[in-house]
Amino acid sequence: MALTPIGTLVEKAAKRTGVNQQIRTALALERCRHVLDALLDEETRTAVRPASIRYKQLTLACRHSSVAACVGPFEVEILEYVNKGLPYPIVERLRVILETVIPSDSEESR
């Protein structure tokens, strides 16, 4: 009996269970984090995060509108970097939303 390489078994199992798409999405979000770190300065970087990928749309959550304005000009670079090296593009559009920050109990008492 011939042995099957473990990589082949894992690949087939991932494809069968639908985990491949989840893995690609997680990798794309991680790549988005890397490109944001490379393109933005320290202050802006802490105020933006990749939120989700749904229906080929990457959503970035920003804490305020000035950060959203800083991210806008880098849309093409972000999309190209996230899709680079993938068999097919996982992201086609970029959406920037404002994230509402709810203060914790300790912040309300100040």
C-alpha positions as CSV (number, residue, x, y, z in Angstrom):
1,M,0.0,0.0,0.0
2,A,1.4,3.4,-1.0
3,L,1.6,6.2,1.5
4,T,-0.2,9.4,0.8
5,P,1.7,12.6,1.7
6,I,0.2,14.4,4.7
7,G,0.0,17.7,2.8
8,T,-2.3,16.1,0.2
9,L,-4.6,14.6,2.9
10,V,-4.8,17.9,4.8
11,E,-5.6,19.8,1.5
12,K,-8.3,17.4,0.5
13,A,-9.9,17.5,4.0
14,A,-9.8,21.3,4.1
15,K,-11.4,21.5,0.6
16,R,-14.1,18.9,1.6
17,T,-15.1,20.8,4.8
18,G,-15.0,24.3,3.4
19,V,-12.1,25.4,5.6
20,N,-10.1,26.6,2.6
21,Q,-12.1,29.8,2.3
22,Q,-11.8,30.5,6.0
23,I,-8.1,30.0,5.8
24,R,-7.8,32.3,2.8
25,T,-9.8,35.0,4.6
26,A,-7.7,34.8,7.7
27,L,-4.5,35.1,5.6
28,A,-5.9,38.0,3.7
29,L,-6.8,39.8,6.9
30,E,-3.3,39.2,8.2
31,R,-1.8,40.5,4.9
32,C,-4.0,43.6,5.3
33,R,-2.6,44.2,8.7
34,H,0.9,44.0,7.4
35,V,0.3,46.4,4.5
36,L,-1.4,48.9,6.9
37,D,1.7,48.7,9.1
38,A,3.9,49.4,6.2
39,L,1.9,52.3,4.7
40,L,0.7,54.2,7.7
41,D,2.5,56.0,10.5
42,E,2.3,54.8,14.1
43,E,-0.6,57.0,15.3
44,T,-2.8,56.3,12.3
45,R,-1.9,52.6,12.4
46,T,-3.3,52.2,15.9
47,A,-6.6,53.8,14.9
48,V,-7.4,51.4,12.0
49,R,-8.0,47.6,11.8
50,P,-9.1,45.1,9.2
51,A,-12.6,44.1,10.4
52,S,-13.9,41.5,7.9
53,I,-14.0,40.2,4.4
54,R,-17.5,39.5,3.1
55,Y,-18.7,39.2,-0.5
56,K,-15.2,40.1,-1.8
57,Q,-15.3,43.4,0.2
58,L,-12.6,44.2,2.7
59,T,-13.9,46.3,5.6
60,L,-11.6,48.5,7.5
61,A,-12.8,49.9,10.8
62,C,-11.4,53.4,11.7
63,R,-11.8,55.2,15.0
64,H,-12.4,58.6,13.4
65,S,-12.9,60.2,10.0
66,S,-9.4,61.7,9.7
67,V,-8.0,58.2,9.8
68,A,-10.5,57.0,7.2
69,A,-9.3,59.9,5.0
70,C,-5.6,58.8,5.4
71,V,-6.5,55.2,4.4
72,G,-8.4,56.2,1.2
73,P,-5.5,57.0,-1.0
74,F,-3.9,53.6,-0.3
75,E,-6.9,51.6,-1.5
76,V,-5.2,50.2,-4.7
77,E,-2.0,49.3,-2.8
78,I,-4.0,47.5,0.0
79,L,-6.1,45.5,-2.5
80,E,-3.1,44.5,-4.6
81,Y,-1.0,43.4,-1.6
82,V,-3.9,41.4,0.0
83,N,-4.6,39.5,-3.3
84,K,-0.9,38.9,-4.2
85,G,0.0,35.3,-4.2
86,L,-3.5,34.0,-4.1
87,P,-4.9,31.7,-6.8
88,Y,-7.8,34.2,-7.4
89,P,-8.6,37.6,-5.9
90,I,-10.3,37.3,-2.6
91,V,-10.9,41.1,-2.3
92,E,-12.2,43.4,-5.0
93,R,-13.5,46.4,-3.0
94,L,-12.4,48.3,0.1
95,R,-15.0,49.7,2.5
96,V,-14.0,52.0,5.3
97,I,-16.3,52.4,8.3
98,L,-16.2,54.4,11.5
99,E,-16.0,52.2,14.5
100,T,-17.9,53.4,17.5
101,V,-15.9,53.0,20.7
102,I,-18.0,52.3,23.8
103,P,-16.3,53.6,26.9
104,S,-15.6,51.1,29.7
105,D,-16.9,51.5,33.3
106,S,-13.6,53.0,34.4
107,E,-13.7,55.7,31.7
108,E,-17.3,56.7,32.5
109,S,-16.5,57.4,36.2
110,R,-13.8,60.0,35.3
